Amino acid sequence: MSTPTPNYFTLRYETTPAVLVGCWQRMVMPFELARGYDRMLDAAEKHQCRFWLVDTTPRRVGLDAGDVQWMREQFFPQLPKRLGGTTYIALLMAPHQLAGALADPRIADLSHYDRRPYQLARFTTEAEARAWLQLCASQDAQVA
C-alpha cells in the first residue's frame, strides 16, 4: 500500500511480513530529509510498524555528518515515544555509500545504537536487509 509522498521519496507499507519501505529518489536538502523521515514515522505510527527498510541507493551519495547528527539527536528519540518497543531500521546502501560511511570518522559506528530503542544495520543487498528484518521480527516476537 503506497502512501502519498513528495517526488524525492517513495513510501509503501507491506503487510506480509509487516515492513515499511522508504526509498530516497535523489539527493535531498536537510529539510527534505526531515520531511521524508517524518512521513515515514507518521506511516509507521499509522500501521504500528517498527520494521523499516530504507533504500538510499538512488541518492548516489550517502548521508553526511550533519544528516546523521539530526537523525541521532532529533529523529531517533521520537521513535519509542510514538511506536513503543524497538524500531529496526535496515539501511540499503550502494557499496560506495557504505564504504564512505565506514570511512567517515564523523559518522558513529552502529555500535553507538546498541541497547537503544532503535537498531540500525547497513546492507548492500535488499535480500540481506529483509533477512535481518525478519530475524529481528522473530526475536522481537519472542521477547513480547
Backbone as a chain_set.jsonl record, in Angstrom:
{"seq": "MSTPTPNYFTLRYETTPAVLVGCWQRMVMPFELARGYDRMLDAAEKHQCRFWLVDTTPRRVGLDAGDVQWMREQFFPQLPKRLGGTTYIALLMAPHQLAGALADPRIADLSHYDRRPYQLARFTTEAEARAWLQLCASQDAQVA", "coords": {"N": [[0.849, -1.161, 0.0], [0.787, 2.056, -1.053], [1.853, 5.269, 0.111], [1.03, 8.706, -0.078], [3.675, 10.767, -1.107], [6.406, 13.133, -1.407], [8.163, 13.922, -4.541], [10.792, 13.143, -4.195], [10.978, 11.007, -2.518], [9.791, 7.801, -1.951], [7.25, 5.754, -0.522], [6.03, 2.856, 0.991], [3.83, 0.484, 2.516], [4.196, -2.807, 3.431], [2.388, -5.716, 3.99], [2.908, -8.461, 4.521], [5.834, -9.916, 5.136], [5.23, -7.528, 7.798], [6.478, -4.593, 6.86], [7.833, -1.393, 6.506], [8.661, 0.44, 3.751], [10.887, 2.729, 2.589], [12.136, 4.851, 0.056], [14.702, 6.778, -1.076], [14.79, 9.016, -3.731], [16.567, 10.748, -4.883], [19.368, 12.986, -4.311], [18.959, 14.932, -1.378], [17.931, 17.952, 0.269], [18.628, 19.125, 3.633], [16.128, 19.84, 4.879], [14.345, 18.392, 3.334], [15.122, 15.798, 3.858], [14.358, 15.626, 6.554], [11.562, 15.966, 6.267], [10.928, 13.697, 4.721], [11.649, 11.545, 6.448], [9.952, 12.182, 8.571], [7.472, 11.721, 7.369], [7.722, 9.001, 7.024], [7.776, 8.124, 9.685], [5.208, 8.942, 10.488], [3.647, 7.228, 8.87], [4.528, 4.774, 9.871], [3.563, 4.918, 12.471], [0.818, 4.996, 11.958], [0.42, 2.43, 10.844], [1.421, 0.912, 12.863], [4.064, -0.132, 12.684], [7.238, -1.308, 13.18], [9.402, -2.094, 11.729], [11.611, -1.315, 9.36], [12.684, -0.681, 6.047], [15.026, 1.134, 4.479], [15.887, 2.54, 1.564], [18.672, 3.864, 0.259], [20.088, 3.906, -2.041], [19.477, 5.223, -4.599], [20.294, 7.813, -4.099], [22.935, 8.244, -4.656], [25.004, 9.432, -3.211], [26.037, 9.089, 0.143], [24.713, 9.708, 3.483], [25.583, 12.744, 5.141], [27.646, 13.983, 7.851], [26.164, 15.946, 9.202], [23.5, 15.265, 8.579], [23.367, 12.797, 9.862], [23.751, 13.595, 12.511], [21.387, 15.099, 12.945], [19.501, 13.04, 12.71], [20.268, 11.365, 14.839], [20.036, 13.044, 17.11], [17.532, 14.345, 16.962], [15.564, 12.92, 15.419], [15.611, 9.999, 15.884], [15.1, 9.81, 18.758], [12.324, 10.202, 18.847], [11.135, 7.847, 18.059], [10.643, 5.623, 20.028], [8.746, 6.902, 21.603], [6.583, 7.304, 19.941], [6.124, 4.849, 18.678], [6.543, 2.757, 20.462], [8.257, -0.019, 21.923], [11.12, -1.544, 20.229], [12.459, -0.087, 17.314], [13.41, -1.24, 14.181], [15.761, -0.63, 11.761], [16.718, -1.137, 8.585], [19.23, -0.192, 6.543], [19.625, 0.236, 3.226], [22.27, 0.373, 1.113], [24.413, 1.565, -1.518], [27.495, -0.019, -2.476], [29.63, 1.906, -2.533], [28.545, 3.94, -0.976], [28.318, 2.719, 1.513], [31.034, 2.206, 2.03], [31.933, 4.85, 2.224], [30.511, 5.729, 4.501], [31.589, 4.065, 6.457], [34.203, 4.925, 6.457], [34.121, 7.553, 7.291], [34.96, 9.464, 9.981], [33.245, 11.097, 11.374], [30.794, 9.982, 11.387], [29.01, 7.972, 13.435], [29.881, 4.704, 14.569], [27.827, 1.808, 14.176], [27.554, 0.483, 16.579], [27.132, 2.412, 18.404], [24.419, 2.602, 18.704], [23.64, 0.42, 20.146], [21.63, -1.253, 22.535], [19.648, 0.662, 22.547], [16.346, 2.019, 21.93], [16.058, 1.719, 19.211], [17.331, 0.134, 16.432], [19.909, -0.142, 14.074], [21.083, -1.285, 10.919], [23.37, -1.819, 8.251], [23.248, -2.541, 4.786], [24.122, -3.999, 1.597], [22.602, -5.395, -0.148], [19.197, -6.0, -0.941], [18.029, -8.411, -0.215], [19.587, -9.323, 1.96], [19.026, -7.27, 3.772], [16.264, -7.585, 4.167], [16.234, -10.152, 5.246], [17.543, -9.692, 7.686], [15.663, -7.978, 8.899], [13.526, -9.774, 9.137], [14.63, -11.65, 10.909], [14.943, -9.971, 13.137], [12.25, -9.409, 13.651], [11.335, -11.948, 14.387], [12.866, -12.419, 16.721], [11.989, -10.258, 18.244], [9.315, -10.909, 18.605], [9.551, -13.115, 20.28], [10.411, -11.969, 22.625], [8.286, -10.415, 23.364]], "CA": [[0.0, 0.0, 0.0], [1.605, 3.261, -1.163], [1.453, 6.454, 0.854], [1.437, 9.895, -0.833], [4.946, 11.336, -0.681], [6.972, 14.036, -2.408], [8.835, 13.223, -5.638], [12.146, 12.711, -3.841], [10.901, 9.926, -1.541], [8.618, 6.942, -2.08], [6.955, 5.069, 0.73], [4.946, 1.872, 0.912], [3.708, -0.448, 3.625], [3.977, -4.188, 3.012], [1.732, -6.38, 5.116], [3.427, -9.788, 4.827], [5.767, -9.5, 6.538], [4.97, -6.101, 8.006], [7.684, -3.786, 6.663], [7.647, -0.084, 5.895], [9.762, 0.613, 2.805], [11.089, 4.09, 2.099], [13.207, 4.902, -0.936], [15.131, 8.115, -1.492], [14.886, 9.027, -5.185], [17.644, 11.636, -5.313], [19.985, 13.739, -3.216], [17.966, 15.819, -0.773], [18.355, 19.002, 1.185], [18.311, 18.712, 5.009], [14.699, 19.943, 5.205], [13.668, 17.298, 2.646], [15.438, 14.603, 4.639], [13.482, 15.653, 7.73], [10.178, 15.721, 5.83], [10.794, 12.298, 4.316], [11.641, 10.684, 7.634], [8.722, 12.463, 9.322], [6.399, 10.982, 6.692], [7.918, 7.581, 7.324], [7.349, 7.909, 11.063], [3.742, 9.042, 10.508], [3.114, 5.981, 8.302], [4.833, 3.698, 10.818], [2.615, 5.045, 13.579], [-0.497, 4.613, 11.431], [0.381, 0.978, 10.647], [2.086, 0.273, 14.001], [5.133, -0.919, 12.069], [8.561, -0.96, 13.713], [10.405, -2.736, 10.877], [11.765, -0.393, 8.237], [13.729, -0.833, 5.035], [15.269, 2.456, 3.899], [16.764, 2.4, 0.4], [19.374, 5.119, -0.04], [20.939, 3.731, -3.221], [19.321, 6.222, -5.661], [20.871, 9.112, -3.723], [24.294, 8.258, -5.202], [25.936, 9.845, -2.158], [25.475, 8.74, 1.443], [24.422, 10.776, 4.432], [26.76, 13.424, 5.683], [27.665, 14.008, 9.319], [25.055, 16.786, 9.671], [22.282, 14.455, 8.497], [23.447, 11.784, 10.919], [23.545, 14.286, 13.785], [19.956, 15.399, 13.052], [18.781, 11.798, 12.973], [20.61, 10.864, 16.175], [19.605, 13.944, 18.183], [16.15, 14.797, 16.864], [14.61, 11.965, 14.861], [15.554, 8.708, 16.571], [14.432, 9.844, 20.064], [10.865, 10.18, 18.697], [10.641, 6.512, 17.71], [9.979, 4.876, 21.106], [7.587, 7.652, 22.099], [5.451, 7.177, 19.022], [5.888, 3.482, 18.215], [6.687, 1.761, 21.516], [9.151, -1.103, 21.522], [12.309, -1.229, 19.444], [12.3, 0.075, 15.87], [14.536, -1.839, 13.465], [15.924, 0.092, 10.504], [17.709, -1.697, 7.665], [19.638, 0.819, 5.573], [20.145, -0.348, 1.998], [23.234, 1.333, 0.578], [25.327, 1.115, -2.565], [28.8, -0.301, -1.862], [30.435, 3.117, -2.312], [27.949, 4.673, 0.145], [28.713, 2.016, 2.728], [32.462, 2.47, 2.241], [32.049, 6.233, 2.689], [30.02, 5.813, 5.882], [32.544, 3.391, 7.336], [35.466, 5.678, 6.483], [33.92, 8.909, 7.821], [35.042, 9.428, 11.444], [32.159, 11.897, 11.967], [29.591, 9.151, 11.423], [29.198, 6.995, 14.519], [29.763, 3.278, 14.314], [26.487, 1.368, 14.568], [27.545, 0.047, 17.977], [26.619, 3.565, 19.158], [22.978, 2.422, 18.905], [23.372, -0.768, 20.958], [20.793, -1.096, 23.726], [18.726, 1.796, 22.406], [15.065, 1.524, 21.422], [16.095, 1.689, 17.752], [18.514, -0.594, 15.984], [20.213, 0.093, 12.672], [22.069, -2.142, 10.261], [23.624, -1.393, 6.871], [23.315, -3.658, 3.847], [24.29, -3.646, 0.19], [21.587, -6.11, -0.936], [17.874, -5.984, -0.329], [17.774, -9.727, 0.387], [20.214, -9.328, 3.288], [18.286, -6.337, 4.623], [14.984, -8.203, 4.528], [16.524, -11.287, 6.138], [17.819, -9.12, 9.005], [14.388, -7.516, 9.463], [12.76, -10.969, 9.508], [15.258, -12.157, 12.131], [14.58, -9.04, 14.218], [10.829, -9.608, 13.954], [11.222, -13.218, 15.123], [13.417, -12.215, 18.062], [11.121, -9.307, 18.928], [8.098, -11.635, 18.979], [9.878, -13.992, 21.405], [10.558, -11.13, 23.82], [6.975, -9.839, 23.708]], "C": [[0.905, 1.237, 0.0], [0.992, 4.405, -0.375], [1.887, 7.669, 0.051], [2.705, 10.513, -0.235], [5.439, 12.3, -1.752], [7.78, 13.253, -3.449], [10.234, 12.719, -5.293], [12.164, 11.508, -2.9], [9.646, 9.11, -1.8], [8.479, 6.118, -0.806], [5.831, 4.078, 0.5], [5.002, 0.958, 2.138], [3.401, -1.82, 3.049], [3.443, -4.961, 4.214], [2.335, -7.73, 5.485], [4.832, -9.944, 4.295], [5.616, -7.987, 6.635], [6.284, -5.318, 7.956], [7.277, -2.475, 6.011], [8.877, 0.18, 5.036], [9.784, 2.056, 2.315], [12.266, 4.106, 1.148], [13.479, 6.353, -1.33], [15.388, 8.086, -2.985], [16.039, 9.878, -5.717], [18.314, 12.219, -4.081], [18.945, 14.708, -2.673], [18.645, 16.861, 0.098], [18.002, 18.545, 2.607], [16.82, 18.8, 5.352], [13.903, 18.838, 4.517], [13.919, 15.973, 3.367], [14.505, 14.516, 5.847], [12.039, 15.361, 7.34], [9.966, 14.265, 5.438], [10.734, 11.358, 5.508], [10.424, 10.952, 8.516], [7.535, 11.745, 8.696], [6.506, 9.486, 6.999], [7.452, 7.265, 8.743], [5.833, 7.999, 11.187], [3.11, 7.752, 9.984], [3.361, 4.805, 9.247], [3.866, 3.728, 11.993], [1.225, 4.595, 13.137], [-0.631, 3.092, 11.334], [0.952, 0.198, 11.827], [3.184, -0.674, 13.512], [6.489, -0.42, 12.552], [9.694, -1.589, 12.915], [10.478, -1.964, 9.566], [12.906, -0.82, 7.327], [13.865, 0.523, 4.352], [16.318, 2.303, 2.801], [17.372, 3.757, 0.062], [20.153, 5.037, -1.347], [20.704, 4.757, -4.324], [19.959, 7.578, -5.345], [22.271, 9.302, -4.281], [25.347, 8.655, -4.179], [25.272, 9.522, -0.829], [25.136, 9.956, 2.275], [25.704, 11.469, 4.84], [26.622, 13.502, 7.2], [26.533, 14.864, 9.885], [23.732, 16.047, 9.648], [22.243, 13.44, 9.634], [23.204, 12.422, 12.283], [22.069, 14.607, 13.984], [19.184, 14.132, 13.397], [19.011, 11.319, 14.402], [20.016, 11.731, 17.277], [18.125, 14.298, 18.142], [15.171, 13.721, 16.405], [14.492, 10.682, 15.677], [14.891, 8.77, 17.947], [12.901, 9.846, 19.991], [10.314, 8.762, 18.55], [9.983, 5.782, 18.876], [8.743, 5.588, 21.639], [6.364, 7.415, 21.229], [5.13, 5.74, 18.633], [5.924, 2.439, 19.319], [7.603, 0.645, 21.034], [10.34, -0.61, 20.716], [11.942, -1.111, 17.974], [13.574, -0.424, 15.206], [14.614, -1.213, 12.076], [17.068, -0.533, 9.71], [17.993, -0.64, 6.607], [20.265, 0.119, 4.373], [21.005, 0.705, 1.306], [23.995, 0.714, -0.594], [26.688, 0.862, -1.908], [29.645, 0.95, -1.608], [29.876, 3.969, -1.171], [28.371, 4.04, 1.467], [30.181, 2.281, 3.039], [32.674, 3.886, 2.763], [31.61, 6.391, 4.13], [31.013, 5.182, 6.853], [33.847, 4.175, 7.482], [35.341, 7.048, 7.137], [33.944, 8.884, 9.35], [33.934, 10.24, 12.126], [30.856, 11.118, 12.056], [29.839, 8.021, 12.413], [29.072, 5.565, 14.002], [28.387, 2.831, 14.808], [26.427, 0.833, 15.991], [27.078, 1.18, 18.898], [25.144, 3.361, 19.53], [22.635, 1.176, 19.719], [22.569, -0.387, 22.202], [19.941, 0.178, 23.707], [17.421, 1.252, 21.824], [14.93, 1.66, 19.901], [17.42, 1.052, 17.366], [18.679, -0.374, 14.489], [21.22, -0.931, 12.181], [22.171, -1.684, 8.813], [23.812, -2.624, 5.988], [23.544, -3.144, 2.436], [23.365, -4.454, -0.715], [20.264, -6.088, -0.175], [17.566, -7.309, 0.359], [18.368, -9.808, 1.79], [19.452, -8.423, 4.252], [16.973, -6.955, 5.089], [15.184, -9.398, 5.461], [16.795, -10.785, 7.554], [16.524, -8.647, 9.662], [13.535, -8.699, 9.913], [13.309, -11.579, 10.796], [14.892, -11.276, 13.325], [13.128, -9.224, 14.629], [10.627, -10.887, 14.757], [11.715, -13.065, 16.553], [12.532, -11.285, 18.882], [9.848, -10.001, 19.417], [8.349, -12.55, 20.175], [9.975, -13.218, 22.71], [9.197, -10.648, 24.307], [6.098, -10.787, 24.471]], "O": [[1.687, 1.445, 0.928], [-0.225, 4.493, -0.216], [3.005, 7.684, -0.464], [2.794, 10.747, 0.97], [4.944, 12.284, -2.879], [8.049, 12.066, -3.265], [10.8, 11.93, -6.05], [13.236, 11.035, -2.521], [8.55, 9.667, -1.863], [9.456, 5.83, -0.115], [4.809, 4.406, -0.104], [6.064, 0.701, 2.706], [2.46, -1.979, 2.272], [3.983, -4.867, 5.316], [2.285, -8.118, 6.652], [5.005, -10.094, 3.085], [5.848, -7.264, 5.666], [7.092, -5.374, 8.883], [6.473, -2.454, 5.079], [10.004, 0.147, 5.531], [8.828, 2.537, 1.707], [13.281, 3.455, 1.396], [12.606, 7.052, -1.844], [16.124, 7.226, -3.468], [16.437, 9.737, -6.874], [17.885, 11.979, -2.952], [18.138, 15.245, -3.432], [19.76, 16.679, 0.586], [17.159, 17.662, 2.771], [16.299, 17.926, 6.045], [12.889, 18.388, 5.052], [13.025, 15.133, 3.468], [13.933, 13.461, 6.125], [11.363, 14.587, 8.016], [8.946, 13.667, 5.782], [9.873, 10.481, 5.574], [9.916, 10.027, 9.149], [6.683, 11.217, 9.41], [5.5, 8.806, 7.206], [6.802, 6.245, 8.97], [5.228, 7.212, 11.916], [2.157, 7.239, 10.571], [2.5, 3.939, 9.402], [3.405, 2.683, 12.453], [0.537, 3.888, 13.873], [-1.665, 2.53, 11.696], [0.971, -1.032, 11.807], [3.224, -1.849, 13.877], [6.841, 0.743, 12.356], [10.834, -1.615, 13.38], [9.537, -1.961, 8.773], [13.957, -1.264, 7.79], [12.924, 1.002, 3.719], [17.476, 1.983, 3.067], [16.674, 4.676, -0.367], [20.815, 6.003, -1.727], [21.68, 5.15, -4.964], [20.141, 8.4, -6.244], [22.744, 10.435, -4.367], [26.497, 8.23, -4.296], [24.057, 9.671, -0.697], [25.261, 11.093, 1.821], [26.773, 10.86, 4.881], [25.59, 13.126, 7.757], [25.995, 14.541, 10.944], [22.929, 16.173, 10.573], [21.213, 13.251, 10.282], [22.517, 11.839, 13.122], [21.543, 14.41, 15.079], [18.316, 14.145, 14.271], [18.073, 10.919, 15.091], [19.538, 11.203, 18.281], [17.521, 14.529, 19.19], [14.067, 13.619, 16.941], [13.399, 10.319, 16.112], [14.162, 7.838, 18.287], [12.245, 9.52, 20.98], [9.156, 8.507, 18.881], [8.841, 5.347, 18.731], [7.794, 4.939, 22.08], [5.242, 7.336, 21.729], [3.987, 5.436, 18.292], [5.393, 1.342, 19.143], [7.699, 0.405, 19.83], [10.538, 0.593, 20.547], [11.2, -1.94, 17.447], [14.68, -0.074, 15.618], [13.652, -1.26, 11.31], [18.231, -0.466, 10.109], [17.097, -0.242, 5.862], [21.313, -0.516, 4.494], [20.529, 1.786, 0.959], [24.192, -0.5, -0.653], [26.997, 1.472, -0.885], [30.307, 1.044, -0.575], [30.633, 4.645, -0.474], [28.733, 4.735, 2.416], [30.533, 2.552, 4.187], [33.503, 4.104, 3.647], [32.253, 7.102, 4.903], [31.246, 5.708, 7.941], [34.512, 4.094, 8.514], [36.352, 7.647, 7.504], [33.029, 8.331, 9.96], [33.708, 10.086, 13.327], [29.918, 11.547, 12.728], [30.758, 7.219, 12.246], [28.266, 5.269, 13.12], [27.844, 3.409, 15.749], [25.339, 0.74, 16.558], [26.676, 0.935, 20.035], [24.677, 3.882, 20.543], [21.458, 0.902, 19.958], [22.799, 0.649, 22.826], [19.567, 0.695, 24.759], [17.396, 0.146, 21.286], [13.819, 1.709, 19.372], [18.477, 1.387, 17.9], [17.709, -0.415, 13.732], [22.089, -1.384, 12.926], [21.194, -1.222, 8.223], [24.441, -3.607, 6.381], [23.206, -2.005, 2.113], [23.34, -4.229, -1.925], [20.224, -6.15, 1.054], [16.913, -7.329, 1.402], [17.72, -10.309, 2.71], [19.257, -8.775, 5.416], [16.616, -6.861, 6.263], [14.38, -9.622, 6.365], [16.328, -11.387, 8.521], [16.308, -8.888, 10.85], [12.891, -8.633, 10.959], [12.543, -11.978, 11.672], [14.568, -11.783, 14.399], [12.808, -9.199, 15.818], [9.838, -10.91, 15.701], [11.064, -13.523, 17.492], [12.345, -11.499, 20.08], [9.362, -9.715, 20.512], [7.455, -12.744, 20.999], [9.66, -13.746, 23.777], [8.977, -10.491, 25.508], [4.972, -10.438, 24.825]]}, "num_chains": 1, "name": "protein.A"}
